Amino acid sequence: MKKNILILSLAISGLMANAQTYLMDRFNYTNDTLVNSGWTQIGTTATTPLVANSTPLTFTGYVESGNGKSVVVNNAGQDIFRDITLTSGMNTGEVYVSFMANVSAAQAAGDYFFALLPSGNTSNYMARTYIASSSTGYYKVAINRWTEARAYSADSFAYNATHLFVIRYVFNTTTSNLDDSVYMYVFKPGQGVPATMPANPTAFCSNATGNMTGPQIGRVALRQGTSANAPTLTIGGLRFAVNWGDGPLPVSMKGFSGNFEDGKVLLNWATASETNNSGFTVERSADGIEFESLGFVKGNGNSNRTLNYAFEDRNPLAVNYYRLAQTDFDGTIHYSEVIKVAEAGVEIEISPNPFENEVLVSVGSEIPVSAEIFDIQGKSKAVATGMGAVSLDTKALESGIYFVRVNTGNETRVQRIVRN
């Protein structure tokens, strides 16, 4: 759902701009060749051109799912770029670039296929997105900035399945030009798109080395590398925006909260803008994993102003996890963040996140507590028990994504954590 506050008249059928979205390319070109449709070749060597094909990609929950056409990025051929609609580029705040990608092959060495560039430049890479083979049938991803070494994700992703990629670049204008940060979030089929940005990225880097005076982003690039290193994939639904809501999401949420009042839980949320919003299904869980529907709140269809919503859970649990399933008129569902609402009592705190050499778990009172860290395959990595608080030794853990399971006897919580 979008708020249309900027409309530009463009002669290219595949490009649109709206609501702080400075580039939206659906590759919907009648002549198919991208260099004849607003993109520019990098370098002068004539190589196999990138062309649009008639089949769009789909990813449930992504605003560009099923729109336009797509482009096959091979491991040999033409490299191209496209300028965003701001001629001076972006040099403050944050940038969000999202697209769907279906990877069919990758190489062990790995290489980048997508990049962010400054205006008027084709070599000072603000961010590069890499893919490398991981294991049979799977690939891994990495992102780097300038000359920073790339670190591949712990998560692996299946070939021949459409995933949603979101690249986030954060400018730091208060200190050195070398400490901007770049993040990548990759969502698997069936995950949908969270209403708010996840706390932990799939891949991350900062503190690049080398001279980067006045960093700025004004272009996106598609790259076809060598057959020895580069992946083969199909890309669709490219968007360039300055916030999460105008990037991968069609709904702009302003907040979601809940409070116990007189034995009931009152939930409140708001939207900054809506497009084709049928409404919200309120869902509840006892553990934050398995959810059930509590009721439906009708949406307002289309809106460009702040709208407030409320729902009352008259029979809450002692500890409740809530989320919203926002549904478009076409049946597409987008899930909100998950919030926890509990009666006064035990408060579980897990920190730090991201972590390094230890993870601390505190429950705020002198009661028995046990905690266990396990990896994405479910293999236990560390266990500790104590009264009120415990410390888990994580010095031996590799970089990647893990989970902490905390049990106090009356409550069990599972939280995702990451080691950089």
VENWOCOR-V783351 format. One line per field, one symbol per residue. ss: DSSP state (A for helix, B for strand, O for the rest). phi: phi as a letter, one per 40 degrees, with the letter a starting at -180 (. if undefined). A space follows every 10 residues. Layout:
# VENWOCOR-V783351
ss: ???
phi: ???
This chain:
# VENWOCOR-V783351
ss: OOOOOOOOOO OOOOBBBBOO BBBBBOOOOO OOBAAAOOOB BOOOOOOOOO BBBOOOOOOO OOOOOOOOOB BBBOOOOOOB BBBOOOOOOB OOOBBBBBBB BBBBBOOOOO BBBBBBBOOO OOOOBBBBBB BBBBBOOBBB BBBBOOOOOO OOOOOOBBOO OBBBBBBBBB OOOOOOAAAO BBBBBBBOOO OOOOOOOOOO OOBBBBOOOO OOOOOOBOBB BBOOOOOOOO OBBBBBBBBB BOOOOOOOOO OBBBBBBBBB BOOBBBBBBB BBBBBBBBBB BBBBBOOOOO BBBBBBBBBB BBBOOOBBBB BBBOOOOOBB BBBBBBBBOO OOBBBOOOBB BBOOOOOOBB BOOOBOOBBB BBOOOOOBBB BBBBBOOOOB BBBBBBBOBB BBBOOOOOOB BBBBBBBOOO OBBBBBBBBO
phi: .bbcbabbcb cbccbbbafg bcabbcfcbc cgccccbhcb ccgbccbdcc bcbccccbad hcccdgcgba bcbcbahcba baccccccgb bagbbbbbac abcbaabccg acbaabbccg abbcccabbb bacbadgbbb baaabfbccc bccccbbccf bcbbbbbbbb cbccbcccbc bbbbbbbcdg cgbccbcccb ccaaaafccg cbcgdabbab bbbbccccbc cbabbagcbb abaccccccc bbcbiaaaac afgbbbbbaa bcaabfccib ccbbacbgbc bbcbibbccb gbabbcbbba abccbcccbb bbabbcbccc gcbbccccbb bbcdicbcbb acacbbcabb bbbgacbcab babbcccgcc babababgab bbcbccccci bbbbbbbbgc abbbbcbabc
